[in-house]
Amino acid sequence: MDRTSRLMALGRQRVRVLECMGGNDRFAPGYFEPSADADIFDAFRAYVAEISQQWAADPSPLAVPLLAAARLLTGDVTAADVIVDRLPAKPYRLDHGAGRCWVTPQIALAAALPLPAELTDTDRWLAGSAEQAALRAWLARHREKLRWVEAHGVYLPRATEPPAQLAQLPADAAARVRHLMTSDQAIWHGTSDLIMVDGVPTAVIKWNVPPEGTPLPHVSLDPKFLHKIEWEDAEYVYEHPIEYPRQSDYRPSIWQRLFS
């Protein structure tokens, strides 16, 4: 397998961090060169540990948050506090990609954590801002409730119970479910309505406008990946990524075609 294909398994955020640390420059001291038989995630963790030692005394303002982003993406959730504590005083001006490494730590943090929607705009993450205070408060409340999912490079709410028993959920009632969404090799956090359809738990990705109220699109869920959680905006977490159903791929039932 070629290098590019191997690195793709790390996901977009870890590859971005590698790029900023010189991990993709064969002439840089921080070049990342895993052995052919190494597990790519083990190799990345070892690389981050080694670079952290090499850069321990680096006084540059980018080194600390960039190293924190790397550690965050190996499962060290305490590194999130380092990124939040070192937010910029004003937004970075990017010019055709130039300066992207300055925003990489914030973007990695927003992508990795299951933050509420109102806290995901990294352009508003500034030193002394209300967003910085809210991020600190969110981390204090949720740090111990997060579970690292190495294969996808993200954190999910930690389950509080075994696979959920959903027989008690009425077909016309909606709960909320936290999940991962994927499309074209991208992955992000999502929160959807959870309903029962013919006895099957179903995530409603988007609802039609009234009066139809028809779920479109929606995805059937495997109950063994569905767990209860203690979370403010959802009662369940689905621990298997959902492929985003494109509108063009959706085929409504005969009843939806007749009565919509």
N, C-alpha and C positions, 0 to 999 in steps of 0.2 A: 504494500500500500504506500502511495506517495505521501509526502509530508502534508500537503494541503488537505488531503482526505482525512489523515489522522487528526489534524488540528480541528477539523470541523466538528468532531465529537465533543470538543470542549465547549462549544456554543459561542455565540457572538460576543458576550461580555468578557469571557476569559481570553478570547483571541484578541480583543481590543486592548486589554490590560497587557498581554504579552507584547503587542506591537509597541505600546508606550514604554515598556521596560527594556526594549531592545531585543526582545525574545525572537523576533523574526529577522534580525539582521545578523547574518553569519559572521560579520566582522566586528560586532559589538561584544563587549565582555559579558553582557547578559543574554547571549544567544541561548535559546531553548532547543536542546537537541536530545530528545528522549531516545533510548535504545530501541531497536526494532521489536524486541520482545517485551518491552515494559508496558504495564497498564498506563494508559494516557493520563488518567486522573491521579494515580500514584505519582507519576512523573511530574505532573504539574504541582502537586503539593510539595514534593522535594525541591523543585525549582524555586517555589515561593519562599520556602524556608532558607534556601541558600542565598537568594537575592536579599532577603531581609537582613541576613548577617552582613552581607557585603555593603549594603546601603545604610547600616545602622547609624553611622556617623554623618550621613549626607545631609548638609544643612539646607539644600534647595527647598523652596516652599512646595514643590510638587512631589518630592520623594515620599513624604510621610502619608499624604492621602492616597497616593498611588499604591504604595505598599499595603495600606489598609484595605484598598479595594481588592488587591490580590488575595489577602488573607480572608476577607469576607467571602470570596469565591472559592475558598477551600473549606468552608464550614465554620469559620471563626466569627460568630455573630458579634462579638465584642468590638470587632474592627469597625462596625457601623458607627459607633460613638466617635471614633477618630475622624471619620469623614464628616460627620455632622458638626463636630467642634471646629473644623477648618474650612467652613464654607467661605466663599469669596465675599468681599465687601460690596462688589457690584458685578453684574452679569459679564461673562467673558464674551468678547466679540470674536466670532469665528469667521475666517475668510477662506472659503472653498476648502474647508477641512483643516486648515492651519489652526493650531491651538486646540485641536480636539482632545489632546491628552489632559488638558486642564479641566475638562468637564467629564472625563471618563469615570473618575471616582463617584461623582454624583449620579451619573447615568447607571453605573453598575449597581449602586445602592437601590435606586428606584426600580430597576428591573428585577433585582433579587428578592426584595421584600414584598409581602402582600399588604402594601400600604392602602389606605382608603383613597378613593379617587381624588379627593380634594388635596391630597398631599403628594401627588405624582408629578406636578409641574416643576421640574428642576430649575427652570428659569427664575423661579421665585425663591429658590433656596439661597438666601443671602445671610451673611453674618448679622446678627442682631434682629433678624426678621421674625415675624409671627410664625412663619413656616419652620424656622430653626427651632423655636421653642416647642412647636407642635411635634416635630420629629423627635426631639429629646423625650417628650412626654410619652409619645407612642412607643419608643424603644423601651422605656422604663416599664411600661405596662405589659409589653408583649415579648420581650427578649426571651423569657423562660418558656414561652408557649410556642416557640418556633422549632421546626424540624428541617434540617438540611437535606435537600434532595440532590445528591451529587450528579446524577446522570443528566439533570437538566440545569444545574447551576443556580437553583433558586431555593427559597425557604417557603414552607407551607405551614399553616396552623397545625399544631400537634393534636392528634386525635385524643379525645378523652374517653372514648368507649370503643369496643370492637365494632366490626361492620354493623351499620345501622339497620334496625328493624323498622321498616317504613309502613307496615300494615296500618298503623294508626293515622297516617297522613291521608286525609280525604282527597278524592280525585280533583275536587274543585278548589282546594286550598293550596297556597304556595308558601313554601319556606324559601330560604336563601342558601345557596351553596357556593363555596369558594373552590376554584379550580384553576388549572393551567390550560391555556388555549394555545394551539400551535397552527401555523400556516406558513408554507414555503420556508421551512427550517427556522422560522422565528418562533419564540415562545414568550408568553406574557401571562400575567395574572388576570383572572376574570372573576366576576361574581354574577350569578344568574339566579332566576327563579327556579325552584325545584317543585315539580308537580308529579302526580302519578298518572300515567296513561296506560290503561288496560293492565294495571298492577305493576307497571315498570317505572322506576324512577327516571324522570326526564328533566334535563336542564333546558330551560327556555332561553335561548341566546338573544332573541328579539321578539317582541310582540307586535302583531299588526295593530294598527290604530283601531279604536272602537268604530262601529259596534261589533265587528266580527269577533275580536278577541282571540283570534286563532294564533297559536304559537308558531312563529316562523322566523328564523329556522329553529329547530330544536334537536336535541341529541339524547338518545337513550343511554342510560348509565348502567354499568355493571355494579350491582349492590355490594359486591365484596370489596370494592374500592371506596365505598361511601361510608364516612365516619362522622359521628357527632363531635362538635368542637365547642369551646367556650370562646365566643368571638362576638364583637359588638354588631357586625353587619351581616352575619351568616350563622346558621345553626349547624351546617354540615360542611365537610371538606371532601372533595373527590380527588383521590390520590393517583389518578391516571390522566395524562394529558388528553384534552379533547381537540380533535381536528376541527378547525373552524369550518362550518358548513357554508359553502358559497351559495349565494342566492341562485345562481344558474344550475347548481347541482341539486337543488331542492325539488322534490316531486310531491305536490300536495295529493292528498287522498281524493277519491272520487267524490266524497261528501263535501270536501272543501272546494272542489272545482264547481260543484253544482250550486252551492249555497253562498259562495263568496262573491 
